[in-house]
Amino acid sequence: MNTTECIMTRRSVRKFTAQPVPHDILEDIIAAAAYAPSWKNTQISRYIAIEGRQAIDDIATHYASFNKQTLSTAPLLIAQCCVKKRSGYERDGSFTTDRGDGWQMYDCGIAAQTLCLSAHEHGLGTVIMGIFDRGALEAYLNVPEDQELVALIAVGYPDETPNAPRRKTVTDLLTYVK
Ligand SMILES: Cc1cc2nc3c(=O)[nH]c(=O)nc-3n(C[C@H](O)[C@H](O)[C@H](O)COP(=O)(O)O)c2cc1C
């Protein structure tokens, strides 16, 4: 699969088979995500792999009910966290730009897409989920004090082949300045 094909054929998958995701494949995907660009190469993205059926169901019921249907078939849930106060910061703790700590979300977004594309290359489906009770889920997952939970990513072998939602055209997206 070439890069363009991988980008164009990746879809958010919300229904998975029961087949578990082998650890060697998960680790390949995380290794690929580590090659995403990041602010001054700070590499702030961290991943918690949740594989237990009961744990995923608990998360779906108590902390992520909007995504309960998707989570009900996901054999693997990745909680993407970020190390705080690195991306966008100077060594003295001040912000480098007027974006403040916004660059940490930027870095995590790139890492998440890299992870999803690598998963797709391995025949896995993924969906990034942003709707959950962050504070309560951070406590449930014991997210370290110096990190925060950014996104949940369900991973598994697809049990559906969704069509691509409509995309804006290049004319809508691109302007030139001469
Ligand atoms: C930051 C972010 C948050 C998202 N949150 C959710 C979510 O909570 N639940 C969900 O089903 N999909 C979620 N999505 C997936 C989007 O709905 C999906 O990427 C979009 O509709 C385009 O479809 P595609 O990924 O198949 O191209 C999220 C995507 C992003 C990037």
The ligand as a Gaussian input file, in Angstrom:
#p B3LYP/6-31G(d) Opt

LIG

0 1
 C      -10.388000      14.908000      17.315000
 C      -11.385000      13.892000      16.813000
 C      -12.412000      13.482000      17.650000
 C      -13.323000      12.520000      17.208000
 N      -14.274000      12.062000      18.083000
 C      -15.090000      11.057000      17.685000
 C      -15.977000      10.459000      18.618000
 O      -16.029000      10.814000      19.814000
 N      -16.780000       9.444000      18.180000
 C      -16.724000       8.995000      16.875000
 O      -17.465000       8.060000      16.538000
 N      -15.882000       9.538000      15.964000
 C      -15.051000      10.544000      16.342000
 N      -14.141000      11.064000      15.454000
 C      -14.056000      10.512000      14.064000
 C      -14.620000      11.493000      13.019000
 O      -16.030000      11.522000      13.125000
 C      -14.164000      11.030000      11.606000
 O      -12.767000      11.094000      11.537000
 C      -14.780000      11.897000      10.498000
 O      -16.172000      11.747000      10.449000
 C      -14.202000      11.558000       9.121000
 O      -14.398000      10.182000       8.821000
 P      -13.150000       9.238000       8.431000
 O      -12.235000       9.195000       9.629000
 O      -13.728000       7.898000       8.105000
 O      -12.454000       9.840000       7.266000
 C      -13.217000      12.013000      15.877000
 C      -12.175000      12.439000      15.048000
 C      -11.266000      13.355000      15.507000
 C      -10.087000      13.751000      14.613000

